[in-house]
Amino acid sequence: MDASKCQAVIAASETGSFSAAAALLNYTQSGITRMISSLEEELEFPLFIRSKKGVRLTENGQLMLPYFREIVESQQLAREVSEDIKGIVRGAITIGCYFSVSSMWMPVLLKFFSEAYPQIHIKLMEGGNKEIAKWLMEQSVDICLCAQPEDKSAYDWEELYQDPLVVWLPTDHPKARQKTYAIKDLEQEAFIHTLPDQDTDQDRLIAQEKLTLTTRFTTKDGFTTYQLVKAGLGVSFNQSMIARDWKSDVVQIPLHPKRYVSLGIALPKKDRRSPAVERFLDTCRELLPTILPTKKKRESPTE
């Protein structure tokens, strides 16, 4: 089974159209169509449902997608290993990245890595906990820098940092001068919820503590939530690190009892990782300790 045809199927499934897949892979649309049609003839069943709105995988196509990914990855790995043997560092890495990690860690990592390995292509995919868990399960990413996903069977985990959760309060809030903020006090507030029902850090804590909150607003972005708190429209909470460089009039107070988000490296379970991925892992381990807000904390999460 030809790897380029499998790659065409993967691209079309991700973009939702043959024309977008062609642009992504630098083919003509007719070329992509022929490749996929040829693969469908070889398999003797259709892979896509075609419509005026685009294309989507059939049930059989969805079943085959992990195997197509494996074929493409095996070819890429063989190519990278052969280049590595010859002393030429080339390859491609798909990195899944948690929103806060993306803004705080990735600029330094990518600058250093791109200068050291200019011939390694990097594709960055940003998402929340729910999306990252899906990418790891599908093995559509090579590495994730993220909060620890729930399904621990789908990946290998290396913790780098425990980021404390803090409440965000307007400056004129009655509890703004407290040293800590009781988690249960959130039930007495007008709450601003970021990305509800997406397995976010907020969702996890609300479920763990069985909180009954009065949600006044929902947002899709932590910065928007932060600005609504600044305007006095309610309170919220998030990782301490996410707002480290936001210079606004919002008070941040540690939650009580203390709660942390485990941040680190998640790797899909594979028999072997490519030389490019191994080099990026080495870069993470070398650089991240120098840019983390503080040394990794080891306190009990119930402290």
C-alpha positions as protocol buffer text, in pm:
chain_id: "A"
residue {
  index: 1
  type: MET
  ca { x: 0 y: 0 z: 0 }
}
residue {
  index: 2
  type: ASP
  ca { x: 156 y: 326 z: -116 }
}
residue {
  index: 3
  type: ALA
  ca { x: 238 y: 570 z: 166 }
}
residue {
  index: 4
  type: SER
  ca { x: 172 y: 879 z: -48 }
}
residue {
  index: 5
  type: LYS
  ca { x: -184 y: 759 z: -111 }
}
residue {
  index: 6
  type: CYS
  ca { x: -232 y: 699 z: 260 }
}
residue {
  index: 7
  type: GLN
  ca { x: -101 y: 1049 z: 330 }
}
residue {
  index: 8
  type: ALA
  ca { x: -353 y: 1190 z: 83 }
}
residue {
  index: 9
  type: VAL
  ca { x: -636 y: 1019 z: 272 }
}
residue {
  index: 10
  type: ILE
  ca { x: -509 y: 1155 z: 606 }
}
residue {
  index: 11
  type: ALA
  ca { x: -485 y: 1509 z: 468 }
}
residue {
  index: 12
  type: ALA
  ca { x: -831 y: 1494 z: 312 }
}
residue {
  index: 13
  type: SER
  ca { x: -983 y: 1361 z: 635 }
}
residue {
  index: 14
  type: GLU
  ca { x: -823 y: 1642 z: 836 }
}
residue {
  index: 15
  type: THR
  ca { x: -907 y: 1927 z: 598 }
}
residue {
  index: 16
  type: GLY
  ca { x: -1248 y: 1803 z: 479 }
}
residue {
  index: 17
  type: SER
  ca { x: -1176 y: 1855 z: 110 }
}
residue {
  index: 18
  type: PHE
  ca { x: -960 y: 1718 z: -169 }
}
residue {
  index: 19
  type: SER
  ca { x: -860 y: 2067 z: -283 }
}
residue {
  index: 20
  type: ALA
  ca { x: -737 y: 2164 z: 66 }
}
residue {
  index: 21
  type: ALA
  ca { x: -548 y: 1834 z: 90 }
}
residue {
  index: 22
  type: ALA
  ca { x: -388 y: 1905 z: -247 }
}
residue {
  index: 23
  type: ALA
  ca { x: -273 y: 2249 z: -132 }
}
residue {
  index: 24
  type: LEU
  ca { x: -138 y: 2102 z: 193 }
}
residue {
  index: 25
  type: LEU
  ca { x: 61 y: 1829 z: 18 }
}
residue {
  index: 26
  type: ASN
  ca { x: 160 y: 2038 z: -288 }
}
residue {
  index: 27
  type: TYR
  ca { x: -36 y: 1827 z: -538 }
}
residue {
  index: 28
  type: THR
  ca { x: -304 y: 1920 z: -789 }
}
residue {
  index: 29
  type: GLN
  ca { x: -661 y: 1845 z: -688 }
}
residue {
  index: 30
  type: SER
  ca { x: -691 y: 1596 z: -974 }
}
residue {
  index: 31
  type: GLY
  ca { x: -375 y: 1425 z: -848 }
}
residue {
  index: 32
  type: ILE
  ca { x: -516 y: 1384 z: -499 }
}
residue {
  index: 33
  type: THR
  ca { x: -845 y: 1257 z: -640 }
}
residue {
  index: 34
  type: ARG
  ca { x: -666 y: 997 z: -853 }
}
residue {
  index: 35
  type: MET
  ca { x: -452 y: 879 z: -560 }
}
residue {
  index: 36
  type: ILE
  ca { x: -751 y: 832 z: -333 }
}
residue {
  index: 37
  type: SER
  ca { x: -959 y: 668 z: -605 }
}
residue {
  index: 38
  type: SER
  ca { x: -671 y: 430 z: -678 }
}
residue {
  index: 39
  type: LEU
  ca { x: -649 y: 337 z: -310 }
}
residue {
  index: 40
  type: GLU
  ca { x: -1026 y: 282 z: -296 }
}
residue {
  index: 41
  type: GLU
  ca { x: -999 y: 48 z: -597 }
}
residue {
  index: 42
  type: GLU
  ca { x: -717 y: -140 z: -426 }
}
residue {
  index: 43
  type: LEU
  ca { x: -921 y: -180 z: -106 }
}
residue {
  index: 44
  type: GLU
  ca { x: -1247 y: -248 z: -295 }
}
residue {
  index: 45
  type: PHE
  ca { x: -1456 y: -9 z: -82 }
}
residue {
  index: 46
  type: PRO
  ca { x: -1502 y: 371 z: -67 }
}
residue {
  index: 47
  type: LEU
  ca { x: -1308 y: 573 z: 189 }
}
residue {
  index: 48
  type: PHE
  ca { x: -1497 y: 902 z: 157 }
}
residue {
  index: 49
  type: ILE
  ca { x: -1850 y: 1033 z: 132 }
}
residue {
  index: 50
  type: ARG
  ca { x: -1836 y: 1312 z: -125 }
}
residue {
  index: 51
  type: SER
  ca { x: -2073 y: 1609 z: -126 }
}
residue {
  index: 52
  type: LYS
  ca { x: -2084 y: 1974 z: -236 }
}
residue {
  index: 53
  type: LYS
  ca { x: -1975 y: 2074 z: 114 }
}
residue {
  index: 54
  type: GLY
  ca { x: -1661 y: 1860 z: 101 }
}
residue {
  index: 55
  type: VAL
  ca { x: -1565 y: 1506 z: 198 }
}
residue {
  index: 56
  type: ARG
  ca { x: -1579 y: 1298 z: 514 }
}
residue {
  index: 57
  type: LEU
  ca { x: -1462 y: 948 z: 590 }
}
residue {
  index: 58
  type: THR
  ca { x: -1696 y: 652 z: 560 }
}
residue {
  index: 59
  type: GLU
  ca { x: -1715 y: 410 z: 853 }
}
residue {
  index: 60
  type: ASN
  ca { x: -1467 y: 185 z: 673 }
}
residue {
  index: 61
  type: GLY
  ca { x: -1243 y: 486 z: 612 }
}
residue {
  index: 62
  type: GLN
  ca { x: -1246 y: 568 z: 983 }
}
residue {
  index: 63
  type: LEU
  ca { x: -1151 y: 208 z: 1063 }
}
residue {
  index: 64
  type: MET
  ca { x: -859 y: 225 z: 818 }
}
residue {
  index: 65
  type: LEU
  ca { x: -728 y: 568 z: 924 }
}
residue {
  index: 66
  type: PRO
  ca { x: -502 y: 444 z: 1209 }
}
residue {
  index: 67
  type: TYR
  ca { x: -340 y: 195 z: 969 }
}
residue {
  index: 68
  type: PHE
  ca { x: -285 y: 466 z: 707 }
}
residue {
  index: 69
  type: ARG
  ca { x: -115 y: 676 z: 975 }
}
residue {
  index: 70
  type: GLU
  ca { x: 105 y: 381 z: 1070 }
}
residue {
  index: 71
  type: ILE
  ca { x: 215 y: 331 z: 708 }
}
residue {
  index: 72
  type: VAL
  ca { x: 301 y: 700 z: 665 }
}
residue {
  index: 73
  type: GLU
  ca { x: 483 y: 715 z: 998 }
}
residue {
  index: 74
  type: SER
  ca { x: 681 y: 399 z: 921 }
}
residue {
  index: 75
  type: GLN
  ca { x: 800 y: 543 z: 591 }
}
residue {
  index: 76
  type: GLN
  ca { x: 891 y: 872 z: 758 }
}
residue {
  index: 77
  type: LEU
  ca { x: 1075 y: 692 z: 1038 }
}
residue {
  index: 78
  type: ALA
  ca { x: 1273 y: 482 z: 789 }
}
residue {
  index: 79
  type: ARG
  ca { x: 1367 y: 797 z: 599 }
}
residue {
  index: 80
  type: GLU
  ca { x: 1472 y: 981 z: 915 }
}
residue {
  index: 81
  type: VAL
  ca { x: 1677 y: 689 z: 1047 }
}
residue {
  index: 82
  type: SER
  ca { x: 1859 y: 657 z: 715 }
}
residue {
  index: 83
  type: GLU
  ca { x: 1934 y: 1030 z: 716 }
}
residue {
  index: 84
  type: ASP
  ca { x: 2049 y: 1004 z: 1077 }
}
residue {
  index: 85
  type: ILE
  ca { x: 2288 y: 724 z: 984 }
}
residue {
  index: 86
  type: LYS
  ca { x: 2434 y: 948 z: 713 }
}
residue {
  index: 87
  type: GLY
  ca { x: 2468 y: 1234 z: 963 }
}
residue {
  index: 88
  type: ILE
  ca { x: 2201 y: 1451 z: 800 }
}
residue {
  index: 89
  type: VAL
  ca { x: 1943 y: 1572 z: 1051 }
}
residue {
  index: 90
  type: ARG
  ca { x: 1607 y: 1594 z: 874 }
}
residue {
  index: 91
  type: GLY
  ca { x: 1251 y: 1499 z: 951 }
}
residue {
  index: 92
  type: ALA
  ca { x: 913 y: 1625 z: 1062 }
}
residue {
  index: 93
  type: ILE
  ca { x: 748 y: 1651 z: 1403 }
}
residue {
  index: 94
  type: THR
  ca { x: 382 y: 1714 z: 1487 }
}
residue {
  index: 95
  type: ILE
  ca { x: 355 y: 1872 z: 1831 }
}
residue {
  index: 96
  type: GLY
  ca { x: 28 y: 1892 z: 2020 }
}
residue {
  index: 97
  type: CYS
  ca { x: 31 y: 2181 z: 2263 }
}
residue {
  index: 98
  type: TYR
  ca { x: -185 y: 2299 z: 2551 }
}
residue {
  index: 99
  type: PHE
  ca { x: -292 y: 2663 z: 2510 }
}
residue {
  index: 100
  type: SER
  ca { x: -101 y: 2806 z: 2809 }
}
residue {
  index: 101
  type: VAL
  ca { x: 205 y: 2592 z: 2736 }
}
residue {
  index: 102
  type: SER
  ca { x: 201 y: 2707 z: 2374 }
}
residue {
  index: 103
  type: SER
  ca { x: 229 y: 3074 z: 2465 }
}
residue {
  index: 104
  type: MET
  ca { x: 474 y: 3033 z: 2755 }
}
residue {
  index: 105
  type: TRP
  ca { x: 710 y: 2753 z: 2646 }
}
residue {
  index: 106
  type: MET
  ca { x: 698 y: 2713 z: 2270 }
}
residue {
  index: 107
  type: PRO
  ca { x: 858 y: 3042 z: 2153 }
}
residue {
  index: 108
  type: VAL
  ca { x: 1183 y: 2962 z: 2338 }
}
residue {
  index: 109
  type: LEU
  ca { x: 1177 y: 2593 z: 2245 }
}
residue {
  index: 110
  type: LEU
  ca { x: 1105 y: 2650 z: 1876 }
}
residue {
  index: 111
  type: LYS
  ca { x: 1361 y: 2928 z: 1840 }
}
residue {
  index: 112
  type: PHE
  ca { x: 1639 y: 2714 z: 1987 }
}
residue {
  index: 113
  type: PHE
  ca { x: 1535 y: 2395 z: 1808 }
}
residue {
  index: 114
  type: SER
  ca { x: 1485 y: 2558 z: 1467 }
}
residue {
  index: 115
  type: GLU
  ca { x: 1828 y: 2718 z: 1484 }
}
residue {
  index: 116
  type: ALA
  ca { x: 1989 y: 2387 z: 1584 }
}
residue {
  index: 117
  type: TYR
  ca { x: 1795 y: 2171 z: 1335 }
}
residue {
  index: 118
  type: PRO
  ca { x: 1676 y: 2393 z: 1047 }
}
residue {
  index: 119
  type: GLN
  ca { x: 1588 y: 2094 z: 827 }
}
residue {
  index: 120
  type: ILE
  ca { x: 1339 y: 1945 z: 1073 }
}
residue {
  index: 121
  type: HIS
  ca { x: 988 y: 2065 z: 991 }
}
residue {
  index: 122
  type: ILE
  ca { x: 754 y: 2129 z: 1284 }
}
residue {
  index: 123
  type: LYS
  ca { x: 375 y: 2131 z: 1275 }
}
residue {
  index: 124
  type: LEU
  ca { x: 218 y: 2283 z: 1585 }
}
residue {
  index: 125
  type: MET
  ca { x: -138 y: 2187 z: 1686 }
}
residue {
  index: 126
  type: GLU
  ca { x: -290 y: 2389 z: 1972 }
}
residue {
  index: 127
  type: GLY
  ca { x: -580 y: 2254 z: 2174 }
}
residue {
  index: 128
  type: GLY
  ca { x: -735 y: 2184 z: 2510 }
}
residue {
  index: 129
  type: ASN
  ca { x: -734 y: 1868 z: 2719 }
}
residue {
  index: 130
  type: LYS
  ca { x: -1010 y: 1702 z: 2519 }
}
residue {
  index: 131
  type: GLU
  ca { x: -844 y: 1758 z: 2182 }
}
residue {
  index: 132
  type: ILE
  ca { x: -501 y: 1653 z: 2307 }
}
residue {
  index: 133
  type: ALA
  ca { x: -640 y: 1329 z: 2449 }
}
residue {
  index: 134
  type: LYS
  ca { x: -796 y: 1256 z: 2108 }
}
residue {
  index: 135
  type: TRP
  ca { x: -470 y: 1326 z: 1923 }
}
residue {
  index: 136
  type: LEU
  ca { x: -276 y: 1095 z: 2153 }
}
residue {
  index: 137
  type: MET
  ca { x: -531 y: 818 z: 2111 }
}
residue {
  index: 138
  type: GLU
  ca { x: -525 y: 856 z: 1731 }
}
residue {
  index: 139
  type: GLN
  ca { x: -145 y: 892 z: 1734 }
}
residue {
  index: 140
  type: SER
  ca { x: -186 y: 1193 z: 1505 }
}
residue {
  index: 141
  type: VAL
  ca { x: 83 y: 1378 z: 1706 }
}
residue {
  index: 142
  type: ASP
  ca { x: 440 y: 1278 z: 1786 }
}
residue {
  index: 143
  type: ILE
  ca { x: 459 y: 1458 z: 2119 }
}
residue {
  index: 144
  type: CYS
  ca { x: 234 y: 1673 z: 2337 }
}
residue {
  index: 145
  type: LEU
  ca { x: 330 y: 1945 z: 2583 }
}
residue {
  index: 146
  type: CYS
  ca { x: 21 y: 1962 z: 2797 }
}
residue {
  index: 147
  type: ALA
  ca { x: -167 y: 1905 z: 3118 }
}
residue {
  index: 148
  type: GLN
  ca { x: -179 y: 1535 z: 3201 }
}
residue {
  index: 149
  type: PRO
  ca { x: -460 y: 1373 z: 3000 }
}
residue {
  index: 150
  type: GLU
  ca { x: -719 y: 1158 z: 3177 }
}
residue {
  index: 151
  type: ASP
  ca { x: -673 y: 829 z: 2985 }
}
residue {
  index: 152
  type: LYS
  ca { x: -332 y: 718 z: 3110 }
}
residue {
  index: 153
  type: SER
  ca { x: -329 y: 408 z: 2890 }
}
residue {
  index: 154
  type: ALA
  ca { x: -285 y: 605 z: 2568 }
}
residue {
  index: 155
  type: TYR
  ca { x: 51 y: 769 z: 2636 }
}
residue {
  index: 156
  type: ASP
  ca { x: 377 y: 780 z: 2830 }
}
residue {
  index: 157
  type: TRP
  ca { x: 403 y: 1072 z: 3072 }
}
residue {
  index: 158
  type: GLU
  ca { x: 691 y: 1283 z: 3201 }
}
residue {
  index: 159
  type: GLU
  ca { x: 594 y: 1555 z: 3448 }
}
residue {
  index: 160
  type: LEU
  ca { x: 787 y: 1881 z: 3426 }
}
residue {
  index: 161
  type: TYR
  ca { x: 600 y: 2123 z: 3648 }
}
residue {
  index: 162
  type: GLN
  ca { x: 304 y: 2152 z: 3883 }
}
residue {
  index: 163
  type: ASP
  ca { x: 128 y: 2483 z: 3821 }
}
residue {
  index: 164
  type: PRO
  ca { x: -93 y: 2609 z: 4106 }
}
residue {
  index: 165
  type: LEU
  ca { x: -452 y: 2703 z: 4036 }
}
residue {
  index: 166
  type: VAL
  ca { x: -540 y: 3058 z: 4141 }
}
residue {
  index: 167
  type: VAL
  ca { x: -869 y: 3246 z: 4164 }
}
residue {
  index: 168
  type: TRP
  ca { x: -906 y: 3564 z: 3955 }
}
residue {
  index: 169
  type: LEU
  ca { x: -1084 y: 3850 z: 4135 }
}
residue {
  index: 170
  type: PRO
  ca { x: -1157 y: 4214 z: 4048 }
}
residue {
  index: 171
  type: THR
  ca { x: -946 y: 4454 z: 4255 }
}
residue {
  index: 172
  type: ASP
  ca { x: -1252 y: 4580 z: 4448 }
}
residue {
  index: 173
  type: HIS
  ca { x: -1369 y: 4228 z: 4543 }
}
residue {
  index: 174
  type: PRO
  ca { x: -1428 y: 4186 z: 4922 }
}
residue {
  index: 175
  type: LYS
  ca { x: -1181 y: 3891 z: 4928 }
}
residue {
  index: 176
  type: ALA
  ca { x: -915 y: 4058 z: 4714 }
}
residue {
  index: 177
  type: ARG
  ca { x: -678 y: 4110 z: 5010 }
}
residue {
  index: 178
  type: GLN
  ca { x: -695 y: 3752 z: 5139 }
}
residue {
  index: 179
  type: LYS
  ca { x: -388 y: 3530 z: 5120 }
}
residue {
  index: 180
  type: THR
  ca { x: -592 y: 3232 z: 5001 }
}
residue {
  index: 181
  type: TYR
  ca { x: -938 y: 3176 z: 4858 }
}
residue {
  index: 182
  type: ALA
  ca { x: -1156 y: 2883 z: 4972 }
}
residue {
  index: 183
  type: ILE
  ca { x: -1262 y: 2669 z: 4677 }
}
residue {
  index: 184
  type: LYS
  ca { x: -1617 y: 2634 z: 4810 }
}
residue {
  index: 185
  type: ASP
  ca { x: -1654 y: 3016 z: 4810 }
}
residue {
  index: 186
  type: LEU
  ca { x: -1679 y: 2995 z: 4431 }
}
residue {
  index: 187
  type: GLU
  ca { x: -2037 y: 2876 z: 4483 }
}
residue {
  index: 188
  type: GLN
  ca { x: -2125 y: 3222 z: 4618 }
}
residue {
  index: 189
  type: GLU
  ca { x: -1992 y: 3409 z: 4313 }
}
residue {
  index: 190
  type: ALA
  ca { x: -2097 y: 3504 z: 3963 }
}
residue {
  index: 191
  type: PHE
  ca { x: -1866 y: 3266 z: 3774 }
}
residue {
  index: 192
  type: ILE
  ca { x: -1703 y: 3311 z: 3433 }
}
residue {
  index: 193
  type: HIS
  ca { x: -1642 y: 2970 z: 3275 }
}
residue {
  index: 194
  type: THR
  ca { x: -1378 y: 2922 z: 3004 }
}
residue {
  index: 195
  type: LEU
  ca { x: -1448 y: 2649 z: 2746 }
}
residue {
  index: 196
  type: PRO
  ca { x: -1710 y: 2457 z: 2946 }
}
residue {
  index: 197
  type: ASP
  ca { x: -1748 y: 2081 z: 2888 }
}
residue {
  index: 198
  type: GLN
  ca { x: -1405 y: 2048 z: 2723 }
}
residue {
  index: 199
  type: ASP
  ca { x: -1228 y: 1865 z: 3007 }
}
residue {
  index: 200
  type: THR
  ca { x: -1044 y: 2185 z: 3101 }
}
residue {
  index: 201
  type: ASP
  ca { x: -869 y: 2241 z: 3432 }
}
residue {
  index: 202
  type: GLN
  ca { x: -1180 y: 2431 z: 3538 }
}
residue {
  index: 203
  type: ASP
  ca { x: -1407 y: 2142 z: 3441 }
}
residue {
  index: 204
  type: ARG
  ca { x: -1189 y: 1895 z: 3630 }
}
residue {
  index: 205
  type: LEU
  ca { x: -1179 y: 2093 z: 3953 }
}
residue {
  index: 206
  type: ILE
  ca { x: -1552 y: 2170 z: 3941 }
}
residue {
  index: 207
  type: ALA
  ca { x: -1624 y: 1797 z: 3903 }
}
residue {
  index: 208
  type: GLN
  ca { x: -1372 y: 1690 z: 4168 }
}
residue {
  index: 209
  type: GLU
  ca { x: -1508 y: 1935 z: 4426 }
}
residue {
  index: 210
  type: LYS
  ca { x: -1872 y: 1880 z: 4319 }
}
residue {
  index: 211
  type: LEU
  ca { x: -1917 y: 2257 z: 4293 }
}
residue {
  index: 212
  type: THR
  ca { x: -2256 y: 2407 z: 4213 }
}
residue {
  index: 213
  type: LEU
  ca { x: -2169 y: 2731 z: 4039 }
}
residue {
  index: 214
  type: THR
  ca { x: -2375 y: 3022 z: 3910 }
}
residue {
  index: 215
  type: THR
  ca { x: -2227 y: 3076 z: 3564 }
}
residue {
  index: 216
  type: ARG
  ca { x: -2280 y: 3430 z: 3445 }
}
residue {
  index: 217
  type: PHE
  ca { x: -2069 y: 3415 z: 3128 }
}
residue {
  index: 218
  type: THR
  ca { x: -1889 y: 3153 z: 2921 }
}
residue {
  index: 219
  type: THR
  ca { x: -1590 y: 3226 z: 2698 }
}
residue {
  index: 220
  type: LYS
  ca { x: -1367 y: 3041 z: 2454 }
}
residue {
  index: 221
  type: ASP
  ca { x: -1046 y: 3209 z: 2563 }
}
residue {
  index: 222
  type: GLY
  ca { x: -867 y: 3257 z: 2893 }
}
residue {
  index: 223
  type: PHE
  ca { x: -767 y: 3614 z: 2809 }
}
residue {
  index: 224
  type: THR
  ca { x: -1132 y: 3708 z: 2747 }
}
residue {
  index: 225
  type: THR
  ca { x: -1223 y: 3558 z: 3084 }
}
residue {
  index: 226
  type: TYR
  ca { x: -942 y: 3758 z: 3244 }
}
residue {
  index: 227
  type: GLN
  ca { x: -1070 y: 4083 z: 3093 }
}
residue {
  index: 228
  type: LEU
  ca { x: -1427 y: 4013 z: 3208 }
}
residue {
  index: 229
  type: VAL
  ca { x: -1298 y: 3962 z: 3562 }
}
residue {
  index: 230
  type: LYS
  ca { x: -1105 y: 4288 z: 3532 }
}
residue {
  index: 231
  type: ALA
  ca { x: -1432 y: 4461 z: 3436 }
}
residue {
  index: 232
  type: GLY
  ca { x: -1596 y: 4333 z: 3755 }
}
residue {
  index: 233
  type: LEU
  ca { x: -1837 y: 4098 z: 3579 }
}
residue {
  index: 234
  type: GLY
  ca { x: -1756 y: 3795 z: 3792 }
}
residue {
  index: 235
  type: VAL
  ca { x: -1472 y: 3574 z: 3913 }
}
residue {
  index: 236
  type: SER
  ca { x: -1289 y: 3278 z: 3766 }
}
residue {
  index: 237
  type: PHE
  ca { x: -983 y: 3060 z: 3824 }
}
residue {
  index: 238
  type: ASN
  ca { x: -705 y: 2918 z: 3613 }
}
residue {
  index: 239
  type: GLN
  ca { x: -341 y: 2815 z: 3614 }
}
residue {
  index: 240
  type: SER
  ca { x: -105 y: 3068 z: 3766 }
}
residue {
  index: 241
  type: MET
  ca { x: 127 y: 3052 z: 3466 }
}
residue {
  index: 242
  type: ILE
  ca { x: -131 y: 3148 z: 3204 }
}
residue {
  index: 243
  type: ALA
  ca { x: -160 y: 3509 z: 3324 }
}
residue {
  index: 244
  type: ARG
  ca { x: 204 y: 3558 z: 3420 }
}
residue {
  index: 245
  type: ASP
  ca { x: 265 y: 3825 z: 3151 }
}
residue {
  index: 246
  type: TRP
  ca { x: -82 y: 3982 z: 3148 }
}
residue {
  index: 247
  type: LYS
  ca { x: -50 y: 4328 z: 3302 }
}
residue {
  index: 248
  type: SER
  ca { x: -403 y: 4409 z: 3414 }
}
residue {
  index: 249
  type: ASP
  ca { x: -587 y: 4495 z: 3733 }
}
residue {
  index: 250
  type: VAL
  ca { x: -685 y: 4143 z: 3834 }
}
residue {
  index: 251
  type: VAL
  ca { x: -602 y: 3993 z: 4172 }
}
residue {
  index: 252
  type: GLN
  ca { x: -473 y: 3635 z: 4171 }
}
residue {
  index: 253
  type: ILE
  ca { x: -498 y: 3436 z: 4493 }
}
residue {
  index: 254
  type: PRO
  ca { x: -403 y: 3070 z: 4552 }
}
residue {
  index: 255
  type: LEU
  ca { x: -695 y: 2835 z: 4608 }
}
residue {
  index: 256
  type: HIS
  ca { x: -741 y: 2665 z: 4944 }
}
residue {
  index: 257
  type: PRO
  ca { x: -692 y: 2374 z: 4971 }
}
residue {
  index: 258
  type: LYS
  ca { x: -406 y: 2402 z: 4722 }
}
residue {
  index: 259
  type: ARG
  ca { x: -469 y: 2255 z: 4379 }
}
residue {
  index: 260
  type: TYR
  ca { x: -221 y: 2203 z: 4098 }
}
residue {
  index: 261
  type: VAL
  ca { x: -219 y: 2121 z: 3727 }
}
residue {
  index: 262
  type: SER
  ca { x: 43 y: 1866 z: 3624 }
}
residue {
  index: 263
  type: LEU
  ca { x: 219 y: 1991 z: 3311 }
}
residue {
  index: 264
  type: GLY
  ca { x: 463 y: 1785 z: 3110 }
}
residue {
  index: 265
  type: ILE
  ca { x: 536 y: 1571 z: 2807 }
}
residue {
  index: 266
  type: ALA
  ca { x: 291 y: 1311 z: 2674 }
}
residue {
  index: 267
  type: LEU
  ca { x: 411 y: 1068 z: 2409 }
}
residue {
  index: 268
  type: PRO
  ca { x: 185 y: 831 z: 2214 }
}
residue {
  index: 269
  type: LYS
  ca { x: 276 y: 470 z: 2284 }
}
residue {
  index: 270
  type: LYS
  ca { x: 499 y: 360 z: 1996 }
}
residue {
  index: 271
  type: ASP
  ca { x: 765 y: 94 z: 1952 }
}
residue {
  index: 272
  type: ARG
  ca { x: 1018 y: 349 z: 1833 }
}
residue {
  index: 273
  type: ARG
  ca { x: 1042 y: 727 z: 1810 }
}
residue {
  index: 274
  type: SER
  ca { x: 1207 y: 905 z: 1520 }
}
residue {
  index: 275
  type: PRO
  ca { x: 1547 y: 1073 z: 1556 }
}
residue {
  index: 276
  type: ALA
  ca { x: 1376 y: 1412 z: 1508 }
}
residue {
  index: 277
  type: VAL
  ca { x: 1139 y: 1348 z: 1799 }
}
residue {
  index: 278
  type: GLU
  ca { x: 1426 y: 1229 z: 2019 }
}
residue {
  index: 279
  type: ARG
  ca { x: 1616 y: 1549 z: 1945 }
}
residue {
  index: 280
  type: PHE
  ca { x: 1314 y: 1761 z: 2032 }
}
residue {
  index: 281
  type: LEU
  ca { x: 1272 y: 1569 z: 2360 }
}
residue {
  index: 282
  type: ASP
  ca { x: 1636 y: 1639 z: 2444 }
}
residue {
  index: 283
  type: THR
  ca { x: 1575 y: 2009 z: 2376 }
}
residue {
  index: 284
  type: CYS
  ca { x: 1270 y: 2012 z: 2605 }
}
residue {
  index: 285
  type: ARG
  ca { x: 1461 y: 1848 z: 2888 }
}
residue {
  index: 286
  type: GLU
  ca { x: 1751 y: 2087 z: 2849 }
}
residue {
  index: 287
  type: LEU
  ca { x: 1563 y: 2416 z: 2810 }
}
residue {
  index: 288
  type: LEU
  ca { x: 1236 y: 2388 z: 3001 }
}
residue {
  index: 289
  type: PRO
  ca { x: 1395 y: 2383 z: 3349 }
}
residue {
  index: 290
  type: THR
  ca { x: 1546 y: 2722 z: 3263 }
}
residue {
  index: 291
  type: ILE
  ca { x: 1217 y: 2887 z: 3163 }
}
residue {
  index: 292
  type: LEU
  ca { x: 971 y: 2739 z: 3413 }
}
residue {
  index: 293
  type: PRO
  ca { x: 833 y: 3001 z: 3655 }
}
residue {
  index: 294
  type: THR
  ca { x: 984 y: 2821 z: 3957 }
}
residue {
  index: 295
  type: LYS
  ca { x: 1129 y: 2482 z: 4036 }
}
residue {
  index: 296
  type: LYS
  ca { x: 881 y: 2199 z: 4008 }
}
residue {
  index: 297
  type: LYS
  ca { x: 672 y: 2176 z: 4321 }
}
residue {
  index: 298
  type: ARG
  ca { x: 620 y: 1846 z: 4500 }
}
residue {
  index: 299
  type: GLU
  ca { x: 360 y: 1936 z: 4758 }
}
residue {
  index: 300
  type: SER
  ca { x: 63 y: 1709 z: 4804 }
}
residue {
  index: 301
  type: PRO
  ca { x: -236 y: 1830 z: 4593 }
}
residue {
  index: 302
  type: THR
  ca { x: -453 y: 1812 z: 4903 }
}
residue {
  index: 303
  type: GLU
  ca { x: -224 y: 2028 z: 5112 }
}
